[in-house]
């Protein structure tokens, strides 16, 4: 038997169910409206950010650089007449409001080894990760040559482009896998010919002196061995463009020599290589050009020799056969200053030296700081004067410029210091 109906013919619970459904509908509508508004705001914010970056309204506006970008607008169908393999065009990256990479434009040609150098936080790794597609640029484009020799927008097209190999900072692997398993898996992922994989693995393990560890688990590897394995993984598929972020990390001196040798061998085989490192001595040994980065901006991009000429000052090391006695030193240096006066640096950086001619008794060596406006002619004139006019005072046994690593250290110190001063001046002008 059915119970008595409520007045109006309603059953118990009908009003409650109706109210519940209305509340659910209202909540769903509110959630939908919330996400639609949020999506629109996010899209508008991205558009505003891209417009802001593209117009070059930068946090460091007004700071000048000795580097002039070569990047210009490029049509996707344009066939490049030169041998450019990768081109960064107005590349910019924001993390929230923080500007990490600021309008970077460089071109890299086939077979070049480019060094990315700069302080911690300068933007080196961010640039590399954008090239590796691990990060998306806030604005700007990356162009890469395809198999037909044309530059293509890397963001729009990834097929038929030159192959990349990446060593990103400190590599990490599954500890219970062996070196062979990791390299075979990587080669298969990169579609390296299956029938050639085993020979390729053995070839590279021998080059990196890891062949005896082929079937050992990675958890038994030292830090340096893990770094070598990461290097092998980055080139296992024989890429045309190789990106190396701090490749010497954790390596002993002999292993670093091996890495330099391997990088040079890869270059001889026509590979194009980026090397990001804070080890200036290592960079100077292997790189054709240096991109010096500070606060996300490329403040210099050229060969070490050209950058040195741009700084106007350099040093010559003049080794003597016999030491100069202390009682004669004062008069000889006075005579040298007078005779070499036209060639000496008139605006010497006090952080480098307070005097243009310095004698180091322990090494029987003169350091002569000279003006590099016409460097080859200047060096020739200085040598002629030292040999002919100072024969009775001392005998020169060697005459040389410092090693490239020393040159790069000087360039690095001067440009970073100069950029820091310009930033402070700009900030001062804003206050």
Number of C-alpha atoms within 10 A of each C-alpha: 3 4 6 8 10 9 7 6 8 10 12 10 8 10 10 9 11 10 11 12 11 11 12 11 12 12 12 12 11 12 12 12 12 11 11 12 12 12 12 11 12 12 12 12 12 14 14 12 16 19 14 14 22 18 9 15 11 14 12 17 11 12 17 12 15 13 15 13 19 12 14 12 8 16 11 12 10 10 14 14 8 9 14 19 25 23 25 23 22 23 22 28 26 17 9 8 9 9 20 21 26 26 23 22 21 19 15 19 15 18 20 21 26 24 28 27 25 25 15 12 13 19 24 29 20 20 23 23 18 17 23 16 12 10 13 17 22 21 21 19 25 21 24 26 23 20 12 10 17 19 24 27 19 19 14 11 12 13 11 11 21 17 19 19 22 22 23 20 18 15 16 12 14 11 12 12 14 20 28 21 15 17 24 20 14 18 24 14 10 16 11 16 11 10 8 10 20 13 10 18 22 14 14 18 21 12 14 17 14 15 17 9 16 17 12 16 17 22 13 13 16 12 14 16 19 21 23 24 25 25 25 21 24 22 22 22 23 18 17 21 23 22 26 24 23 19 24 25 17 17 19 11 10 8 17 17 15 17 21 18 14 15 21 18 12 19 19 12 11 14 19 24 27 21 25 25 24 19 15 18 16 20 24 21 15 21 22 16 23 24 22 24 24 24 22 23 25 28 23 23 21 17 18 20 14 11 21 18 17 15 16 16 21 22 23 19 17 20 21 17 12 14 17 18 9 9 8 10 15 12 11 15 15 11 13 17 17 11 15 18 13 13 21 24 21 13 11 18 14 9 9 13 12 10 15 21 20 15 18 12 14 7 11 15 22 20 20 24 23 26 22 21 15 11 17 9 11 18 19 10 13 19 17 12 14 18 15 10 13 15 11 8 12 17 17 18 11 12 16 12 15 14 11 17 17 15 20 23 14 17 23 20 12 16 20 18 12 13 17 15 13 17 18 12 13 15 14 9 8 7 5
